[in-house]
Amino acid sequence: MEANVILEYFDKLNDENAMFIEFRNRGQLLVDNNDIVRVNGSLIEIKSDSIGVYISELDEIIGLKICNRVDLINKAILGEIAEQMGDS
């Protein structure tokens, strides 16, 4: 993925939303406007209080998705409830 596309999406983030970065290995990383995103050549560095520092090659990124924080919180809560029900 091109660095300018990632940085444009990151610049659009505010307190109401966050961005999922999807990787070729099917992993995802949640980034918000409090994080720091830097690009140096073919590498991207993401600094976050929650994950620390994450470095990857740009061509490993296959998708970006901006999500509303309220939706993310609701999905997390529903996932926890489903997990707890599965344990009983």
The first five atom37 places (N, CA, C, CB, O) and aatype in JSON, in Angstrom:
{
  "aatype": [12, 6, 0, 2, 19, 9, 10, 6, 18, 13, 3, 11, 10, 2, 3, 6, 2, 0, 12, 13, 9, 6, 13, 1, 2, 1, 7, 5, 10, 10, 19, 3, 2, 2, 3, 9, 19, 1, 19, 2, 7, 15, 10, 9, 6, 9, 11, 15, 3, 15, 9, 7, 19, 18, 9, 15, 6, 10, 3, 6, 9, 9, 7, 10, 11, 9, 4, 2, 1, 19, 3, 10, 9, 2, 11, 0, 9, 10, 7, 6, 9, 0, 6, 5, 12, 7, 3, 15],
  "atom_mask": [
    [1, 1, 1, 1, 1],
    [1, 1, 1, 1, 1],
    [1, 1, 1, 1, 1],
    [1, 1, 1, 1, 1],
    [1, 1, 1, 1, 1],
    [1, 1, 1, 1, 1],
    [1, 1, 1, 1, 1],
    [1, 1, 1, 1, 1],
    [1, 1, 1, 1, 1],
    [1, 1, 1, 1, 1],
    [1, 1, 1, 1, 1],
    [1, 1, 1, 1, 1],
    [1, 1, 1, 1, 1],
    [1, 1, 1, 1, 1],
    [1, 1, 1, 1, 1],
    [1, 1, 1, 1, 1],
    [1, 1, 1, 1, 1],
    [1, 1, 1, 1, 1],
    [1, 1, 1, 1, 1],
    [1, 1, 1, 1, 1],
    [1, 1, 1, 1, 1],
    [1, 1, 1, 1, 1],
    [1, 1, 1, 1, 1],
    [1, 1, 1, 1, 1],
    [1, 1, 1, 1, 1],
    [1, 1, 1, 1, 1],
    [1, 1, 1, 0, 1],
    [1, 1, 1, 1, 1],
    [1, 1, 1, 1, 1],
    [1, 1, 1, 1, 1],
    [1, 1, 1, 1, 1],
    [1, 1, 1, 1, 1],
    [1, 1, 1, 1, 1],
    [1, 1, 1, 1, 1],
    [1, 1, 1, 1, 1],
    [1, 1, 1, 1, 1],
    [1, 1, 1, 1, 1],
    [1, 1, 1, 1, 1],
    [1, 1, 1, 1, 1],
    [1, 1, 1, 1, 1],
    [1, 1, 1, 0, 1],
    [1, 1, 1, 1, 1],
    [1, 1, 1, 1, 1],
    [1, 1, 1, 1, 1],
    [1, 1, 1, 1, 1],
    [1, 1, 1, 1, 1],
    [1, 1, 1, 1, 1],
    [1, 1, 1, 1, 1],
    [1, 1, 1, 1, 1],
    [1, 1, 1, 1, 1],
    [1, 1, 1, 1, 1],
    [1, 1, 1, 0, 1],
    [1, 1, 1, 1, 1],
    [1, 1, 1, 1, 1],
    [1, 1, 1, 1, 1],
    [1, 1, 1, 1, 1],
    [1, 1, 1, 1, 1],
    [1, 1, 1, 1, 1],
    [1, 1, 1, 1, 1],
    [1, 1, 1, 1, 1],
    [1, 1, 1, 1, 1],
    [1, 1, 1, 1, 1],
    [1, 1, 1, 0, 1],
    [1, 1, 1, 1, 1],
    [1, 1, 1, 1, 1],
    [1, 1, 1, 1, 1],
    [1, 1, 1, 1, 1],
    [1, 1, 1, 1, 1],
    [1, 1, 1, 1, 1],
    [1, 1, 1, 1, 1],
    [1, 1, 1, 1, 1],
    [1, 1, 1, 1, 1],
    [1, 1, 1, 1, 1],
    [1, 1, 1, 1, 1],
    [1, 1, 1, 1, 1],
    [1, 1, 1, 1, 1],
    [1, 1, 1, 1, 1],
    [1, 1, 1, 1, 1],
    [1, 1, 1, 0, 1],
    [1, 1, 1, 1, 1],
    [1, 1, 1, 1, 1],
    [1, 1, 1, 1, 1],
    [1, 1, 1, 1, 1],
    [1, 1, 1, 1, 1],
    [1, 1, 1, 1, 1],
    [1, 1, 1, 0, 1],
    [1, 1, 1, 1, 1],
    [1, 1, 1, 1, 1]
  ],
  "atom_positions": [
    [[0.86, -1.17, 0.0], [0.0, 0.0, 0.0], [0.9, 1.23, 0.0], [-0.97, 0.0, 1.23], [2.02, 1.2, 0.51]],
    [[0.41, 2.31, -0.57], [1.19, 3.54, -0.65], [1.13, 4.31, 0.67], [0.68, 4.43, -1.79], [0.09, 4.37, 1.33]],
    [[2.26, 4.89, 1.03], [2.37, 5.61, 2.3], [1.41, 6.79, 2.37], [3.79, 6.1, 2.49], [0.83, 7.04, 3.43]],
    [[1.25, 7.51, 1.27], [0.38, 8.7, 1.32], [-1.08, 8.33, 1.59], [0.49, 9.47, 0.0], [-1.8, 9.11, 2.21]],
    [[-1.53, 7.16, 1.15], [-2.9, 6.72, 1.42], [-3.07, 6.46, 2.91], [-3.25, 5.45, 0.6], [-4.05, 6.89, 3.51]],
    [[-2.11, 5.76, 3.51], [-2.18, 5.45, 4.94], [-2.17, 6.73, 5.75], [-1.01, 4.56, 5.36], [-2.96, 6.88, 6.68]],
    [[-1.28, 7.66, 5.41], [-1.18, 8.91, 6.15], [-2.43, 9.78, 5.97], [0.05, 9.69, 5.7], [-2.83, 10.46, 6.91]],
    [[-3.05, 9.76, 4.8], [-4.3, 10.5, 4.59], [-5.41, 9.96, 5.48], [-4.74, 10.42, 3.11], [-6.13, 10.74, 6.11]],
    [[-5.54, 8.63, 5.55], [-6.55, 8.03, 6.43], [-6.26, 8.38, 7.88], [-6.58, 6.49, 6.24], [-7.17, 8.72, 8.64]],
    [[-4.99, 8.29, 8.28], [-4.62, 8.6, 9.66], [-4.95, 10.05, 10.0], [-3.13, 8.32, 9.89], [-5.42, 10.33, 11.1]],
    [[-4.72, 10.96, 9.07], [-5.01, 12.38, 9.31], [-6.5, 12.64, 9.49], [-4.48, 13.22, 8.15], [-6.88, 13.65, 10.1]],
    [[-7.35, 11.77, 8.98], [-8.8, 11.95, 9.1], [-9.35, 11.48, 10.45], [-9.5, 11.2, 7.99], [-10.52, 11.74, 10.75]],
    [[-8.53, 10.81, 11.25], [-9.01, 10.29, 12.53], [-9.24, 11.42, 13.52], [-8.01, 9.29, 13.11], [-8.53, 12.42, 13.53]],
    [[-10.27, 11.23, 14.35], [-10.57, 12.19, 15.42], [-10.99, 11.41, 16.65], [-11.68, 13.21, 14.99], [-10.82, 10.19, 16.7]],
    [[-11.53, 12.09, 17.65], [-11.91, 11.42, 18.89], [-13.07, 10.44, 18.71], [-12.28, 12.45, 19.93], [-13.3, 9.6, 19.58]],
    [[-13.8, 10.54, 17.62], [-14.98, 9.7, 17.42], [-14.71, 8.43, 16.63], [-16.04, 10.49, 16.72], [-15.57, 7.55, 16.55]],
    [[-13.51, 8.31, 16.04], [-13.26, 7.13, 15.23], [-11.83, 6.61, 15.4], [-13.52, 7.42, 13.77], [-10.98, 7.26, 16.01]],
    [[-11.6, 5.44, 14.85], [-10.3, 4.79, 14.86], [-10.15, 4.04, 13.54], [-10.15, 3.82, 16.09], [-11.1, 3.93, 12.77]],
    [[-8.96, 3.53, 13.28], [-8.69, 2.89, 12.0], [-8.09, 1.5, 12.22], [-7.75, 3.75, 11.13], [-7.16, 1.34, 13.0]],
    [[-8.64, 0.52, 11.53], [-8.05, -0.8, 11.49], [-7.09, -0.84, 10.31], [-9.13, -1.92, 11.38], [-7.44, -0.44, 9.2]],
    [[-5.89, -1.33, 10.56], [-4.92, -1.6, 9.5], [-4.89, -3.12, 9.36], [-3.48, -0.99, 9.81], [-4.62, -3.83, 10.33]],
    [[-5.15, -3.62, 8.16], [-5.18, -5.05, 7.92], [-3.91, -5.47, 7.19], [-6.44, -5.46, 7.11], [-3.48, -4.82, 6.24]],
    [[-3.31, -6.58, 7.67], [-2.05, -7.05, 7.13], [-2.23, -8.32, 6.32], [-1.05, -7.28, 8.25], [-3.23, -9.03, 6.47]],
    [[-1.27, -8.59, 5.47], [-1.29, -9.76, 4.59], [-1.42, -11.06, 5.39], [-0.02, -9.8, 3.74], [-2.03, -12.01, 4.91]],
    [[-0.87, -11.11, 6.6], [-0.93, -12.33, 7.43], [-2.26, -12.45, 8.18], [0.22, -12.34, 8.43], [-2.39, -13.27, 9.08]],
    [[-3.24, -11.64, 7.8], [-4.59, -11.6, 8.37], [-4.64, -10.93, 9.74], [-5.14, -13.0, 8.48], [-5.69, -10.93, 10.39]],
    [[-3.54, -10.36, 10.18], [-3.53, -9.62, 11.44], [-4.14, -8.24, 11.26], [0.0, 0.0, 0.0], [-4.21, -7.73, 10.14]],
    [[-4.58, -7.66, 12.35], [-5.14, -6.31, 12.33], [-4.54, -5.5, 13.46], [-6.69, -6.34, 12.45], [-4.16, -6.04, 14.5]],
    [[-4.44, -4.22, 13.24], [-3.93, -3.3, 14.24], [-4.89, -2.13, 14.32], [-2.47, -2.83, 13.9], [-5.25, -1.55, 13.3]],
    [[-5.3, -1.77, 15.53], [-6.22, -0.65, 15.73], [-5.4, 0.59, 16.05], [-7.24, -0.95, 16.85], [-4.6, 0.59, 16.99]],
    [[-5.6, 1.65, 15.28], [-4.86, 2.9, 15.43], [-5.85, 4.03, 15.67], [-3.98, 3.19, 14.17], [-6.89, 4.09, 15.02]],
    [[-5.53, 4.92, 16.61], [-6.4, 6.08, 16.81], [-5.58, 7.37, 16.71], [-7.11, 6.01, 18.18], [-4.38, 7.33, 16.46]],
    [[-6.25, 8.49, 16.9], [-5.6, 9.78, 16.69], [-4.56, 10.1, 17.77], [-6.64, 10.88, 16.65], [-3.84, 11.09, 17.63]],
    [[-4.46, 9.31, 18.83], [-3.43, 9.51, 19.85], [-2.13, 8.8, 19.5], [-3.93, 9.02, 21.19], [-1.11, 9.04, 20.14]],
    [[-2.16, 7.94, 18.49], [-0.97, 7.19, 18.08], [-0.12, 8.04, 17.15], [-1.38, 5.87, 17.39], [-0.55, 9.09, 16.66]],
    [[1.09, 7.57, 16.91], [2.01, 8.26, 16.0], [2.32, 7.29, 14.86], [3.33, 8.72, 16.74], [2.71, 6.15, 15.09]],
    [[2.16, 7.77, 13.63], [2.45, 6.97, 12.44], [3.54, 7.68, 11.65], [1.17, 6.74, 11.57], [3.4, 8.85, 11.28]],
    [[4.62, 6.95, 11.38], [5.74, 7.49, 10.58], [6.05, 6.52, 9.46], [7.01, 7.74, 11.47], [5.95, 5.31, 9.62]],
    [[6.43, 7.09, 8.32], [6.84, 6.28, 7.18], [8.26, 6.66, 6.82], [5.88, 6.47, 5.96], [8.6, 7.84, 6.71]],
    [[9.1, 5.63, 6.64], [10.48, 5.86, 6.23], [10.8, 4.85, 5.13], [11.48, 5.71, 7.45], [11.02, 3.67, 5.39]],
    [[10.82, 5.34, 3.91], [11.05, 4.45, 2.77], [9.92, 3.45, 2.63], [0.0, 0.0, 0.0], [8.77, 3.84, 2.44]],
    [[10.25, 2.16, 2.73], [9.23, 1.13, 2.59], [8.72, 0.62, 3.93], [9.78, -0.03, 1.78], [7.97, -0.35, 3.98]],
    [[9.12, 1.27, 5.02], [8.71, 0.85, 6.36], [7.72, 1.82, 6.97], [9.92, 0.72, 7.27], [7.77, 3.03, 6.73]],
    [[6.8, 1.28, 7.77], [5.87, 2.1, 8.53], [6.07, 1.77, 10.01], [4.37, 1.85, 8.08], [6.18, 0.6, 10.39]],
    [[6.12, 2.81, 10.83], [6.29, 2.65, 12.27], [5.06, 3.24, 12.95], [7.6, 3.34, 12.77], [4.67, 4.37, 12.67]],
    [[4.46, 2.47, 13.84], [3.28, 2.92, 14.58], [3.62, 2.85, 16.06], [2.02, 2.04, 14.25], [3.95, 1.79, 16.59]],
    [[3.52, 4.0, 16.73], [3.76, 4.07, 18.17], [2.43, 4.28, 18.86], [4.76, 5.21, 18.54], [1.67, 5.18, 18.51]],
    [[2.15, 3.43, 19.85], [0.89, 3.49, 20.56], [1.12, 3.18, 22.03], [-0.15, 2.53, 19.95], [1.98, 2.36, 22.36]],
    [[0.36, 3.83, 22.9], [0.46, 3.51, 24.32], [0.01, 2.09, 24.6], [-0.38, 4.49, 25.14], [0.51, 1.45, 25.52]],
    [[-0.94, 1.58, 23.8], [-1.49, 0.25, 24.07], [-0.63, -0.88, 23.5], [-2.88, 0.16, 23.5], [-0.58, -1.95, 24.09]],
    [[0.05, -0.66, 22.36], [0.83, -1.75, 21.75], [2.33, -1.51, 21.78], [0.4, -1.93, 20.33], [3.1, -2.43, 21.49]],
    [[2.76, -0.33, 22.13], [4.19, -0.01, 22.06], [4.54, 0.44, 20.66], [0.0, 0.0, 0.0], [3.83, 1.26, 20.07]],
    [[5.63, -0.1, 20.11], [6.07, 0.26, 18.76], [5.88, -0.94, 17.85], [7.56, 0.72, 18.76], [6.28, -2.06, 18.18]],
    [[5.26, -0.7, 16.7], [5.02, -1.74, 15.71], [5.62, -1.27, 14.39], [3.5, -2.07, 15.57], [5.31, -0.17, 13.93]],
    [[6.46, -2.09, 13.78], [7.1, -1.74, 12.5], [6.79, -2.83, 11.49], [8.65, -1.56, 12.67], [6.88, -4.02, 11.78]],
    [[6.42, -2.4, 10.28], [6.09, -3.34, 9.21], [6.48, -2.72, 7.88], [4.58, -3.72, 9.23], [6.7, -1.51, 7.77]],
    [[6.55, -3.56, 6.87], [6.76, -3.06, 5.52], [5.42, -2.62, 4.95], [7.43, -4.14, 4.61], [4.39, -3.24, 5.22]],
    [[5.44, -1.56, 4.16], [4.21, -1.03, 3.59], [3.48, -2.04, 2.72], [4.51, 0.21, 2.78], [2.25, -2.08, 2.7]],
    [[4.23, -2.87, 1.99], [3.55, -3.82, 1.1], [2.9, -4.98, 1.85], [4.53, -4.37, 0.09], [2.24, -5.81, 1.24]],
    [[3.08, -5.05, 3.18], [2.38, -6.05, 4.0], [0.96, -5.58, 4.37], [3.18, -6.34, 5.28], [0.14, -6.38, 4.81]],
    [[0.69, -4.29, 4.18], [-0.63, -3.73, 4.5], [-1.54, -3.91, 3.29], [-0.52, -2.23, 4.9], [-1.22, -3.49, 2.17]],
    [[-2.69, -4.55, 3.54], [-3.61, -4.81, 2.41], [-4.93, -4.06, 2.53], [-3.88, -6.29, 2.32], [-5.71, -4.06, 1.58]],
    [[-5.19, -3.42, 3.68], [-6.46, -2.72, 3.81], [-6.5, -1.76, 4.98], [0.0, 0.0, 0.0], [-5.78, -1.93, 5.97]],
    [[-7.35, -0.76, 4.85], [-7.59, 0.22, 5.91], [-9.09, 0.38, 6.07], [-6.9, 1.59, 5.58], [-9.84, 0.36, 5.09]],
    [[-9.52, 0.55, 7.31], [-10.94, 0.75, 7.54], [-11.11, 1.67, 8.74], [-11.67, -0.6, 7.77], [-10.62, 1.39, 9.83]],
    [[-11.82, 2.78, 8.53], [-12.12, 3.7, 9.63], [-13.45, 3.28, 10.24], [-12.17, 5.18, 9.13], [-14.44, 3.08, 9.54]],
    [[-13.46, 3.15, 11.57], [-14.65, 2.7, 12.29], [-15.0, 3.7, 13.39], [-14.41, 1.3, 12.9], [-14.14, 4.41, 13.92]],
    [[-16.28, 3.75, 13.7], [-16.77, 4.57, 14.79], [-16.41, 3.9, 16.12], [-18.3, 4.79, 14.67], [-16.6, 2.7, 16.27]],
    [[-15.89, 4.67, 17.08], [-15.47, 4.11, 18.37], [-16.62, 3.45, 19.12], [-14.86, 5.2, 19.23], [-16.42, 2.41, 19.76]],
    [[-17.81, 4.02, 19.06], [-18.96, 3.44, 19.76], [-19.24, 2.05, 19.21], [-20.21, 4.34, 19.62], [-19.51, 1.12, 19.98]],
    [[-19.19, 1.89, 17.89], [-19.4, 0.57, 17.29], [-18.33, -0.42, 17.74], [-19.4, 0.67, 15.75], [-18.63, -1.58, 18.02]],
    [[-17.08, 0.04, 17.81], [-15.99, -0.83, 18.25], [-16.18, -1.29, 19.68], [-14.65, -0.12, 18.11], [-15.98, -2.47, 19.99]],
    [[-16.58, -0.38, 20.56], [-16.79, -0.72, 21.97], [-17.95, -1.71, 22.1], [-17.08, 0.55, 22.79], [-17.85, -2.67, 22.86]],
    [[-19.03, -1.48, 21.37], [-20.18, -2.39, 21.42], [-19.8, -3.78, 20.93], [-21.34, -1.84, 20.57], [-20.22, -4.78, 21.53]],
    [[-19.01, -3.87, 19.87], [-18.58, -5.17, 19.36], [-17.71, -5.88, 20.38], [-17.83, -5.02, 18.03], [-17.82, -7.09, 20.57]],
    [[-16.83, -5.13, 21.05], [-15.95, -5.73, 22.06], [-16.77, -6.27, 23.23], [-14.92, -4.7, 22.56], [-16.5, -7.37, 23.71]],
    [[-17.74, -5.51, 23.67], [-18.59, -5.94, 24.78], [-19.39, -7.19, 24.39], [-19.55, -4.81, 25.2], [-19.47, -8.14, 25.16]],
    [[-19.97, -7.18, 23.19], [-20.73, -8.35, 22.73], [-19.83, -9.58, 22.6], [-21.4, -8.06, 21.38], [-20.25, -10.69, 22.91]],
    [[-18.6, -9.37, 22.15], [-17.65, -10.47, 22.04], [-17.32, -11.06, 23.4], [0.0, 0.0, 0.0], [-17.2, -12.28, 23.54]],
    [[-17.16, -10.2, 24.4], [-16.87, -10.67, 25.76], [-18.06, -11.45, 26.32], [-16.52, -9.49, 26.68], [-17.88, -12.48, 26.96]],
    [[-19.26, -10.95, 26.09], [-20.46, -11.65, 26.58], [-20.57, -13.02, 25.92], [-21.73, -10.81, 26.29], [-20.85, -14.02, 26.59]],
    [[-20.35, -13.08, 24.62], [-20.43, -14.37, 23.91], [-19.37, -15.33, 24.41], [-20.26, -14.16, 22.38], [-19.62, -16.52, 24.55]],
    [[-18.18, -14.81, 24.69], [-17.1, -15.65, 25.21], [-17.46, -16.21, 26.58], [-15.79, -14.84, 25.29], [-17.22, -17.39, 26.86]],
    [[-18.03, -15.37, 27.43], [-18.42, -15.82, 28.78], [-19.54, -16.85, 28.71], [-18.86, -14.61, 29.64], [-19.55, -17.8, 29.49]],
    [[-20.47, -16.66, 27.81], [-21.57, -17.63, 27.68], [-21.06, -18.96, 27.17], [-22.64, -17.08, 26.74], [-21.6, -20.01, 27.51]],
    [[-20.03, -18.92, 26.34], [-19.45, -20.15, 25.83], [-18.71, -20.93, 26.89], [0.0, 0.0, 0.0], [-18.57, -22.15, 26.78]],
    [[-18.22, -20.25, 27.92], [-17.49, -20.91, 29.0], [-18.41, -21.6, 30.0], [-16.63, -19.9, 29.73], [-17.95, -22.45, 30.76]],
    [[-19.7, -21.26, 30.02], [-20.6, -21.86, 31.01], [-21.22, -23.16, 30.56], [-21.69, -20.9, 31.36], [-22.0, -23.76, 31.31]]
  ]
}
